[in-house]
Amino acid sequence: MWSRLSRPGVNSHGRAEVDAPMPRPHPPHPARAVLVMRRITIERAAAETGYTAPWVSRVLNRREPASPAFRRRLAAFLRMPQSALFHDDEAQDGVA
């Protein structure tokens, strides 16, 4: 039987040890930084573009691909070119 101090995955304070977070395969789209700098919430960006907040968050954090319609709508809402808001590699190879 494991003692409290020698159990795998438990530190000396009896708390679970947490591994370092896994690195993201891709950084977020630049649009995410634009929203932060302008103090625009994901919820507002979602409402303005006609998508749900969870989906917008997943897209901006590159967990899902950005659809052409979303790219157009967000660019129009932010009054910026799509090329400044999204990484080009996703459009070329479909990487999310």
C-alpha positions as CSV (number, residue, x, y, z in Angstrom):
1,M,0.0,0.0,0.0
2,W,1.3,3.5,-0.9
3,S,2.0,5.9,1.9
4,R,0.6,9.4,1.4
5,L,4.0,10.8,0.6
6,S,5.1,8.2,-1.9
7,R,2.0,7.7,-4.0
8,P,2.5,8.4,-7.7
9,G,0.9,11.6,-8.8
10,V,0.6,13.1,-5.3
11,N,2.9,15.7,-4.0
12,S,4.1,16.0,-0.4
13,H,1.1,18.2,0.5
14,G,-1.3,15.4,-0.6
15,R,-2.4,17.3,-3.7
16,A,-2.4,15.9,-7.2
17,E,0.6,16.7,-9.3
18,V,-0.3,18.4,-12.5
19,D,1.7,17.9,-15.7
20,A,2.7,21.0,-17.6
21,P,0.0,21.9,-20.2
22,M,0.5,20.5,-23.6
23,P,1.8,23.0,-26.2
24,R,-0.8,24.2,-28.7
25,P,-0.2,22.9,-32.2
26,H,-0.9,26.4,-33.6
27,P,-1.2,29.9,-32.0
28,P,-4.6,31.6,-32.0
29,H,-5.6,33.7,-35.0
30,P,-4.6,37.3,-34.9
31,A,-8.3,38.2,-34.8
32,R,-8.3,36.9,-31.2
33,A,-5.7,39.6,-30.2
34,V,-7.6,42.3,-32.1
35,L,-10.7,41.4,-30.0
36,V,-8.7,41.6,-26.8
37,M,-7.1,44.9,-27.7
38,R,-10.5,46.4,-28.6
39,R,-12.1,44.9,-25.5
40,I,-14.6,43.1,-27.6
41,T,-15.9,39.9,-26.0
42,I,-16.3,36.6,-27.8
43,E,-20.0,36.8,-27.1
44,R,-20.3,40.2,-28.8
45,A,-18.2,39.0,-31.8
46,A,-20.5,35.9,-32.0
47,A,-23.6,38.0,-31.9
48,E,-22.3,40.4,-34.6
49,T,-21.3,37.6,-36.9
50,G,-24.3,35.3,-36.3
51,Y,-22.4,32.4,-34.7
52,T,-22.4,30.9,-31.2
53,A,-19.8,32.1,-28.7
54,P,-18.4,28.6,-28.1
55,W,-17.9,28.1,-31.9
56,V,-16.3,31.5,-32.3
57,S,-13.9,30.7,-29.5
58,R,-12.9,27.4,-31.0
59,V,-12.3,29.0,-34.4
60,L,-10.2,31.9,-33.0
61,N,-8.2,29.5,-30.9
62,R,-7.7,27.3,-34.0
63,R,-9.5,24.2,-32.7
64,E,-11.9,24.3,-35.7
65,P,-11.4,25.8,-39.2
66,A,-12.8,29.3,-39.9
67,S,-15.4,29.1,-42.6
68,P,-15.2,31.6,-45.5
69,A,-18.5,33.2,-44.3
70,F,-17.2,33.7,-40.8
71,R,-14.0,35.2,-42.1
72,R,-16.0,37.7,-44.1
73,R,-18.4,38.6,-41.4
74,L,-15.7,39.1,-38.7
75,A,-13.6,41.1,-41.1
76,A,-16.6,43.3,-41.9
77,F,-17.4,43.7,-38.1
78,L,-13.9,44.6,-37.2
79,R,-13.4,46.7,-40.4
80,M,-10.1,44.9,-41.2
81,P,-8.9,42.7,-44.1
82,Q,-9.3,39.0,-43.6
83,S,-5.6,38.5,-44.2
84,A,-4.8,40.6,-41.1
85,L,-7.2,38.5,-39.0
86,F,-6.5,34.9,-39.9
87,H,-3.3,32.8,-40.5
88,D,-3.0,31.9,-44.2
89,D,-1.9,28.3,-43.5
90,E,-5.4,27.3,-42.5
91,A,-6.9,28.4,-45.7
92,Q,-4.2,26.5,-47.7
93,D,-4.1,23.2,-45.9
94,G,-7.3,23.1,-43.7
95,V,-5.3,22.9,-40.5
96,A,-7.5,23.9,-37.5
